[in-house]
């Protein structure tokens, strides 16, 4: 009788533990805290004014850490070490023990993000918020401790990998030197800032073989004589701004994504911080994950795949920017057509060809289409916090096409930089989708 009671007691305890575990796992399985944490990282990237290429680097390493910790809960999800040649395999956790891979994922992503930004206090607060959330789920103490250790291990592994991408070395590379040639880029008003990241093509690619793997067609030959192809393309930009409709102006501003816009009033100048092109597509990724009710691990994969696509896209784009060093429409128009003309958007401080937003949008839209489908309708509220109305789209391709043509409406790109940039980005998106196992 005593032995029977003992067995019943043990069975009751085990059943109670399983019930308790099931209850806390319902809460940890919800990816909301991961979405919130990624948004917190975006907010810091905006605050710290990272350029679009650097922002894409931060997103990539943080999101890879998040995915690599989360993927252990689904045996069908492979490590990026199988698709990224230079990403070393990770130590396999002891799967006979219980972990919260969701907790490890969120904390690993945040710890990597914290190591790559300036305003560490903001990410520290988000880490504390995430830790408190997982603690309150009723997770057993030993599971909590093991999961925190796993997060640290994954973050350390990814940070070691990131340290070998040539970024630190590039901080001391020489600045862009102006050339005595009317066809080449020169700083533009109002800030007349130096060219951003002239050596970004020296950064290690993620899934591309090299920075020049998807080199676009050559830009139109500089020729300001009336009737030339270049002149006609210049007039297209000039007239687009001059005759802009309210819809064109709204589109241009919605996709502006200038991380550091200078505002000049008389002798007073102040800056407005806004989200980067990559950050805008990361927000779209979050919107799609939420709408599709993607589970935790698949959400982390979506962030990682889009981030990798953006990172390679900016390396590819910047490789061409500082190869062709093409001058901007503002410079050409002011020097040859109308000295009083100003673009609708502020001209970014780097060469014109190709359009960075077009390359990034092309890549991200292809990856998201492979994940969510061709006709995935969504409403993009990214710019609401910056005072603009949301815009709705029937597909990621439609959004990318609008983002790209916004550069013409804004007066900061010629059409070849847009059309060739989109093609360049789509090719990168297809490569990343294939290597990530997304292509169908």
N, C-alpha and C positions, 0 to 999 in steps of 0.2 A: 504493500500500500504506500509506504513512504517513497519507494523508488518511483511509483507511478505518479505521485504528487510532484516529485522532483522533475520528472520529464515534462509534466504539464506546465510547471513553473518556467522551465527553460524555454519551452515552446512559446509560452506567453511572452517572455522577454524578447525572444527573437522576432516574434510577430509584431510586437510593439516597436522594435527598432526598425523593422522593414516599413511599418506604417509611417513612422516618424521620418525616415529617409525619403519615402515617397512624397510626403508633404513638403519637405524643404526643397526637394528636387523640382517640384512644380514651380516654385518661385525662381529658382536659379536657372531654369530652362527658358525663362522669358528673356529675350535679348534687349529689352528696353534699357537696362543699365549700360549695356555695351553701346547702344546708339547714343545715349546721353553722354557717355564718356568720350566717344569719338567727336561729338559736337563740342565738348569742352576743349578738346585738342585743337579743333578748328578755330575756336574763339581765341585761343592763345596765339595761334599762327597769325591771325588777323592783327591781334594786339601788338605782336612783336615785329610786324611788317616784314615777313619773309617774302622774298621774291617768288614768282610762280615756280621756277625750277627747284628752288630750295624747299618750298612747301611740298612739292611732289615727293621729294626725297624723305621728308619727315613722315608723310602719310604712308609711304611704302614700308619703311622699316617697322613702324608702329603696327601697321595692319598685318604684316607677315608674322610678327610676334603673336598677335591676337589669334590668328588662324592656327599657327603651329601648336599653341596650347589647347585650342578648342578641338582640333581634329581628332584627338585621342578618344573622344566619345563616339566617334563614328568610324568604324574600321574601313569603310569604303573611301575615306577622304585621305589622299596621299600627301606626303610632305612635299614642300617646294624643293627639297633637295633632289627630287626626281626630275624636276623641270628647269631648275636653275643650276647651271654647271658649277658655279663657284660658291654655292650655298652648301656648307658641310652638313652631313646628317646629324640629327640631334640625339642625345641620350634618351633611350626609351624609358619612360617611368615604369615603376613596378605595378603592372596592371592587376596584380592580385590584391592590391590595396585600393581603398576607396578614395577618389578625388572628386572635387568639383572642378571639372575642366572649364566650366563657364567662368568661375571665379579666377582661375589661373589665367584664362584668356584675357579677361578685362584688365587684371592687374599687370600682366605682361605688356599689353598694348600701352597702358598708361606709363609704365616705368620706362619703356623705350622712348615714348613721346617726350617724357620729362627730360631725358638725357639729351634730346636734340633741340630743345627750345631754350629761350632765355628766362621767361617768367615762370620759374619752377614752382613758386608758391601756388599759382592757380591750379596746376596739375596735382600738386600735393594735396590740395583740398578735395579734388575729385577722387584721388586715390583713397583718402580717408572716408569719403562718402560711399565709395564702392565697398570698402572693407566693412563699414557699418551695415550696409545693406545685406551683405552675405552673412554677417554675424547674426543679424536679426531673423534670418530664415530658419534658425534652429539647427543649423548644420553642426554636426558633432565636432568637438574641439580638435580631435586628431585629423579629421578630414580638412578642416579649416587650415590647420598648420601645414599639412602636406601640400595643400593647394597653393598656399602662399610661397612655399619653398619651390614648387614647380614653376610658379610665375617668375620668381627671381632667376631660376635656372634658364628658362626660355629667353627672358629679357637679356641676360648676360650673353647668351649664345648669339642672339641677333645683333647685339651691339658690337661684339667682336667682329662679326661679319661686316657690319656697316663701316667699321673703322678702316677697312681695307679698300674702300671705293674711290680713294684719291681726293675726297672732299677736303680733308684738312690741308693737304698739300696745295690744293687749288686756291686756298685763302691767300697765299702769298704769290700767286702767279701775276704777271704784269697786267696792267689795265689796257683797255683798247686804245690804240694809237690812231688819231685822226689822220685821214689820208687827203692829199691835195687833189681830189678828184670829185667833180660835181655829182657823180653817180653814187658815191659812197655815203654811208650814214654819218650824220653829225648830230650832236645834242640839240634838242628842241626846247622851246619855251613851255612853261614859265621857269622851270627849274634848271634847264640846261645840264641835266645830270649825266654822269659818265655812263658808258655802256654797261649794262647789267650782265654779269657772268660771261665774259668773253671766252673763258676756257671751259665752259660747261661740257663740251664734247670730250673732255679728258676724264670726266666722271665715268666710272665703270657702269656699263649697261646691265640690265637685269636679265631680260630674255632675248634681246636683240644680240646678234653676233658682234656688232660694232655700231658706233654712232652714225656711220654713213650707210648702214644696210638699206635704208629706205630713202635714199637721197632723191628729192623731187626733181622735176624738170627744171631747166634753167629759167630764171626770171626774165621778163621781157627786157630786151636791150635798151639801155637808157638813151633816149633820143627825144629832145623837147621840141623838135621842129614840128610845125603844124601838119597834121595829117598822118604822122607816124603812129604806129601801134601804141607806143609808150605815151605819146601825147593824148591819144584818145582815151587810154586807161586813166590818165591823170584827170582829164575833163570829166570822166565818169564819176570819180570821187568828188571833184569840185561841185558838180551839179547835184549829186546825191545829197550833199550837205545843204547846199543852197536851196534845194526844192524839197527838203525833207518834210514828210507828212507827220502828223501827230503819232501815228502808229510806228513809223520808222524811228522817230525820236524815242518812243517808249521802248522799242526793241533794243536800240543802241544802249540806252541807259541800263536796261535790265541785265544785259550781258557785259557791262563795262568791266567789272571784276578787276579794277585797278587797285592794288594793295596800298598805294600811296599817292593819292591824288592831291596835288597842290592847288589851293584856292587863294587867289590874289584879289585883294580889294585895296586899291590905291597902293600904299607902300606897305600894307600888312599882308603877310602870307602865312597861311596855316594849312595843315595837312588833314585829309579825311582818310581814315583807314577803312578798307573794304576787303571783301573776300577775294581770293585769287581764282582764276579760271578752274584750277584743279579742285579747290575747295568747293566751288559751285557744283561740280560734278560729284563730289563726295556727298554733298547734301542731297543731290538727286538720288544717289545710291541708297541713302538712308530712307528717303521717301518711298522708293520702290520696295525695299525690304519690308518696311512696315505695311505697305498696302498689300503685298503678296503674302504677308504673314510668314515670311521665311523664318525657319528655326534658327537657333543660335549659331551652330557651326556653319550653316550655309550663308548666314549673314556675314560672318567673319570672312568667309571665302570671297563673297561679293566685294567687300571693302578692299581686300588684298588684291584681287584681280584688277579692279579699276585703278587702284593706286599704282600698281606695277605698270599698267598701261600708260598712265599719266607720266610716271617717272621716265620710262623709255621714250615717250612722245616728246617730252621737253628736251631730252638729250639729243634726239634726232633733229628736232626743230632748231635748237641752238647751234648744232653742228652746221646746219645750212645758213642760219642767220649770219654767223661770223665767217662763212665762206664767201657768200655773195655780198655781204655788208651793204645791202641796198638801202638807199636813202628813203625817207618817209614822204608821203604825199604832202604833208604840211610844208616841208622844206622846198620841194619842187614847185608847188603852187605859189608860195610866197616869193620865190626867186624868179619865177618865169611867167606867172599869170596874174596873180592878185596879191599884193603885199599885205592887204588887210584881212585876207581870208583866214579863218580859224576853224579847226575841226570841231565837231560836236563833242567828241570825247578828247580827253587829254592824251597826246601822243606818248606812248610808253618809251622809256629810255633804252632802246636797243634796236638793231637793224630791222628793216621792214619785212624781209622775205625769209620764210613763209610766215603766215599768221599763226602765232602760238595758240590762240584760242581755237582756231580751226583744226590744228593738228591734235590738240588735247581732246576737243569735242568729238572729232572723228574716231579716235581711239576708244574713249570712254563709251560712246554710244554703241559701238560694235560689241564691246564686252557686255554691256548691260542688255543688249538685244539677245545675245546668246544665253544669258541667264534667265531673262524674264519673258522673252518672246518678241515677235515683230510688231505687234499692235498693242503695246502696253500703254494705256492712257494714264496720265498722271498730271497733277497740278504742282507746279514748282513754286514754293513759297520762300525760296532762298533769300530773295532780296527784300522781303517784307520788313526785316529788322533794320534795313538800310533806307526805309521810307518809300519803297516801291511796291506796286500791286503785284500779286501773284500772276503767273501765266500758265495756261493749260496746254498740253500737247497730247497728240494721239499716239506718239511713238518717240523713242529716243532719237531716231534718225531725224524726225521733224525738229526736235529740240536742237540737235547738233547743227542742222542746216540753218536754223534761225540764229544760233550763237555765232556761226561763221559769217553770215551776211551782215550781222550787226557791226562788223568791223568796217564794212563799206559805208553803212549808214552813219557810223561814227566818224568817218573821215580819216581813219588811221591806217587803212590798208588798200592796196590795189587788188582788183579781182583775182589775178593769177595767184597771189599769195593766199587767197581764200580757197579757191577751187583746188589748187594743187596741195594746199595744206590739209584739206579734208581727206583727199585721196591718200596722202602720206599717213595721216592718223588712222584711217580705216585699215590700211595694210598692217600697221602696228597692232591695232586691236584684234585683227584676225590671228596674228602670230601669238599674241598673249592668250587669246581664247583657246587656241589649239593646244598650247603647252600647258594650260591650266585644266584641260579636259572639259572645256565648256562647249566647244564647237560641236554642232550636231550634223 
